[in-house]
Amino acid sequence: MGQPNVKWGCVEKYFTNHGYEIHSKGGDKILVAPRDGDARRTRQTVLIGHHYSDHKGDTLSPGHLAKIRRAFGVTAEQILAEC
């Protein structure tokens, strides 16, 4: 069985509901992890290109899903479960 299709709208909803920040930069989207109370630590970030985040129906690439899993520990299945 292949990788599930995860839409940008589901990703946006999941991370917004879990306290992550989403910033726009030149059409691209940047997911920023919530603060952990230590101002000296840098927060994990993931950049999603504008070809994958212009519209809620855009499908994320497997590479973006791998970046999200490495940076935040969130799997595609977790995102789809709340979509």
N, C-alpha and C positions, 0 to 999 in steps of 0.2 A: 504494500500500500504506500502511496506517495505522500509527500509533504502536504498538509492541509493548506487551502487557500485562505490567507488572512487578509482582510480588507483594512485599509487605513482607518475607516470609521470605527471599526472594532478596537484597533490599537489605541486610537485617540480616546475612546470611551474608557477602556480599561485603565490606562495610565492616569487619566484625569481623576477617575474614581479612587485611585490608590495614592493620591497626593503628589504625583509627579508633575513637573512643569513642562509645558510644551511651548517652545519659542519658534518664531519664524525668522529665517535669515535668507533673504534673496530667493524666496519661494521654497527653500528646503525647510524641513522641520527638525528641531533639536529636542530630544527627550532628555530631561534632566532629573536625576534621582532626588527624592526628598532630602531635606537637611537632617543630619543625625545628631545635631547639637554641638558638634566640634567644628568651630569656624575655620580651623586651620586645614582641615581635610578638604580636598577637592571632591566634588560630587561626580559620580559616573554620568557620562553623557553618551548619546547615540544620535548620529546624524542620519536622517532619512531624506533621500533626494526628492526633488520636486516631481519627478516622473512617477513616484510611488506615493505621493502625499498631496497631490493637487485636489483630488476629489475623494469623498468618503468611500466610493466604490473601487478605488485603485487597489490592486493586489500587491502586497509587499513581496519582494524577492526572497528566496531562501537565504541569501547573504545577509539581508537586513534582519531576518528572524534569528540567525545565528549570532549577530552582533547584540541583539536584545537579550538573548539567552546568556551570552558571556558576560555582558555588563550588569544585568539586573537579576539574572537567574529566573527569568520568566519565560515559560515555553509557549509555543503556539497554541497548545491545547488549553492552557490556562486562560489565554486571551479569548479563545473561541467559546469557552465555557461561560463567559460573562457577556457575550455578544448577543 
